Amino acid sequence: MPCTNYGQIQFLAVIVLFCGVLVTFVMAGNNLTLPCVKGPMNRDISDFSDTDFIDTDFNMDTNVIDTGCEETDYITFRQDPRLHLNLRCTYMINSIIHLSLTQVLLDGNADLRQTIETITMYENVAQKQMSTLYELDAARSPTLWALFYYLQLLNKPHHPYPDRSLLSTEHKYNCKLIQDEYDATCPQNNRLAVNLSLSANEYLEIYGKPDILLEKTRTYVSKNIALIESLIRSNYRSGLKRASYHSLFLHDLLLNGFGLYQNISNIYKEYDVGINWGKLSENASNSYNEARIFHRDNSNFSYLVECQTMCINFLKLMMARFSEIHFKFMIVLINLHEFNLVKSYMQEWLAILTDFAEFLSLNDDKDVIKLERGYKSFFWVPRSKIDVVMKFDSDINTIVTKLAEDLDVEVDETFDFTGVSEGEQLETIENRIEKKTIDSAHQFIGRIKTFFNGNNFFKIINMIIKL
């Protein structure tokens, strides 16, 4: 695919196949063909009328799903991961051609504001693509996520706009990322092909006229978008939904700005859990701000993941530390042979852990799983199994220590977990448990639920972090 410098080669001819690509560079007096994935050309985009792109390009049968490579019924499609991959490959091809066309504007010195507007015409398409792939559990494509985030960053208000050279570098980088993933993972079969081309004479005529270049390129961009929109609409009618669409806006991916300002410090200042938080709040705010700007090292998406990871790890550390404090109280009760109380408190804490995990979509998180399994195993633990008790105590401490290291904060090794004195009355101990762990944990979870306003983007965010 033409992820190269258009300013050095006076051409514009791109042949796109949804499950195969052939790129033709047409130069004045010369032809240069660069095959990305060989395949035949079926149709020329200039042959389509406007109505072709509304509803008639793809099968009108509401029982048919079109991947761009083949048509199949909805039930078969849902059950076959190979077909999900083919659809993702179709999205990749359409994304590549959009980046390739708009790179011409960057290299052709077209008006920067209008160039950015043309590039970001694809943002809504990318959002629909990622939401449909997510519904299929087929959204584990770091390159498509990186493109989507790039478009979101570009579409937010800019004062001033990114400079042309920085934008051009980022643009080419995203094109190459998607092309490399396509080459490595996509099938070679072809069914639908579209030719987006300008003749050499047309290109030479308009190359020195940025306004005409912009107008002509926008025509092809619009047709490319209309084509993929037609496929998405057709599949939507056939049952391929995109329920996660409204959880994919920029503020969602940035966790409603949780890392910004004093949101984190306002939480950890509320609870004494024996951790020196240092510059965590400042670091989180810096991470949030870095995730919202363009970087010359083409690492915009990695800054997003870093911001997301820091926020999630902070919430996990708070819950893990509450769990550690709670278990220290359980050890006190075990030593007092209050096994029925231990069982009752363990069950109550397990419900708290479950509430936390379900809200943050951490049910399959290894740390949360270890905490839940540990608490479940101690419903009926007798004192004779003190070695098992101490093993779980050590496991919790390992989780806390690792999360603290990842966040660059310090665990207070002298922290008095329970404050229980020898000979203290059981009722007093129970009051301490209720106040220091159970009430605090409920308040903590309620607080983050209020901040995130019940949003359900955490499953998406945790998937992105694991890419």
Number of C-alpha atoms within 10 A of each C-alpha: 24 26 19 15 15 18 15 8 12 17 25 25 20 22 25 31 29 24 30 28 28 21 21 22 20 22 18 13 7 8 11 11 11 13 15 17 20 16 19 16 18 15 16 14 18 14 10 14 10 9 9 15 20 16 16 12 16 22 17 14 12 14 16 23 30 21 25 23 21 16 16 14 14 17 12 12 19 17 11 11 14 14 21 20 19 22 24 28 25 25 24 25 21 23 24 25 25 22 24 22 25 23 26 25 27 24 16 20 18 21 14 16 12 14 21 21 13 20 23 22 18 22 19 16 20 23 23 21 24 24 23 25 23 19 16 19 12 17 22 16 16 17 21 23 18 19 26 27 24 23 22 21 19 21 16 11 8 11 6 6 12 17 10 15 12 14 22 18 16 21 22 19 19 22 25 19 17 23 20 14 16 24 15 9 12 19 16 13 16 20 17 19 23 22 22 21 23 18 15 19 14 14 21 16 12 16 23 13 14 15 17 14 21 23 14 15 23 20 12 21 23 15 20 23 19 19 21 22 19 19 22 24 17 25 24 15 15 19 16 20 19 19 12 18 17 14 18 20 16 18 12 18 20 22 21 15 19 21 27 19 15 13 16 19 16 11 14 18 10 10 16 13 20 16 19 15 16 12 13 18 19 16 17 26 21 15 21 25 16 16 23 20 14 20 16 11 10 17 14 21 22 13 19 22 21 16 27 25 18 20 22 19 16 20 19 22 21 21 23 22 22 24 26 24 21 22 25 17 24 23 18 15 19 19 13 11 13 16 19 14 15 22 19 12 22 23 16 13 22 19 13 17 24 17 15 24 19 13 19 22 19 20 18 11 12 11 19 20 16 15 20 20 12 20 21 16 14 19 17 12 17 15 17 8 10 14 10 16 21 12 12 21 18 13 17 21 17 13 20 23 18 13 21 20 11 12 21 15 16 14 18 11 8 7 12 12 18 18 10 15 8 6 6 9 10 13 9 11 18 15 10 17 21 15 12 20 24 19 12 17 23 14 12 21 19 12 13 18 15 11 15 17 10 10 16 16 21 21 14 18 22 19 14 20 16 10 12
